[in-house]
Amino acid sequence: MKKLFSAMLIVINLNCFAQANKWFVSFSFGPAIGGPAASLKDQMKAQGYGDNLENTFVVSGSGTTSYPTGGGSLALLASGGKKITNHKSIYFIAGISEKTTIEGFHAEGWSDGFFGLFAGTYGDLISVSYNTYQFGAGYMYSFPKSRTKLGFGPSIYLFNYGISENYSPKEKHSSIVPGASFNARIPFGKEKRSFGVELAINGNMAPPVKMKSDHTEGFRPKNANMFSANAGIAFSFRK
């Protein structure tokens, strides 16, 4: 782990001060897909936490929630780089690549509620919240007669997650996973301007994380998939 961090820092330091060329700093946001969310939902279904929660109220009517729920995530990333040749730059990237909560429900029976005013299913509700922090660096390449830029390099992912059952306090865990990331950037308009808007696409690759749980019964998470991608808008400052 220390060797990977050291290599990333050496790449940045050696190249940042080699030449006084153009640099950029950008901030991007956009929806994320893949990652632990999909694998957690599959695990909840396999362990019986994919039931429907039904509620009936005399005043407001009835409703049904299908579990597992959740998975929508927004990536917030900062990146920067420095041009070292006409078609090659070094860059760094850091931020939150995923943050969301997945919930599952295991039905155990039906309750008529309070004096018949409401009724519904009861059982165990499980909640897994997580966020993934990303830190990476690498080389970015541009192509003649094209505005598209492609980058690739090593990344470190800090995976923080908490598990709660029936609204109990979350048991918290963390894992650090080495991996790699690639990104593509397509500027809108001319890059000669000091401020610009770009389409930013990022992909993340890392080995699965073996999740831990203090529970001996109920839902017990296994491996979480760490392959994910996000696409969104980046606001860039250039010089």
Secondary structure, 3 states (H helix, E strand, C coil): CHHHHHHHHHHHHHHHCCCCCCEEEEEEEEEEEECHHHHHHHHHHHCCCECEEEEEECCCEEEEEECCEECCEEEEEEEEEEEEECCEEEEEEEEEEEEEEEEEEEEEEEECCCCCCEEEEEEEEEEEEEEEEEEEEEEEEECCCCCCEEEEEEEEEEEEEEEEECCCCCEEEEEEEEEEEEEEEEEECCCCCCEEEEEEEEEEECCCEECCCCCCCCCCCCEECCCEEEEEEEEEEEC
